[in-house]
């Protein structure tokens, strides 16, 4: 069982490669899973969750619209069609905000500027 746990953490760490926007998208899609793993004491999941949450809510990284689109679509897994109704903006605009927001999150996470003094 310990081997599985170590391999699992290795896989989780491999996903925390913030230079790949596809992996970052996947991590935000698994945000609630990471929360539950962190609550159960998984240190790797907790550290990834801290990075994702800090970047997502750090002032000046995302606009409110980008944050709402990322939380709605990636974290809460609401479809573009449903978000269009809730946010009162076009699906193509939601798609744009998600992608531009992810790129900004990738840039800030890669730079390490979130934790610089």
Secondary structure, 3 states (H helix, E strand, C coil): CHHHHHHHHHHHHHHCCCCCHHHHHHHHHCHHHHHHHHHCCCHHHHHHHHHHHHHHHCCCCCCHHHHHHHHHHHHCCCCHHHHHHHHCCCHHHHHHHHHHHHHHHHHHHHHCHHHCC
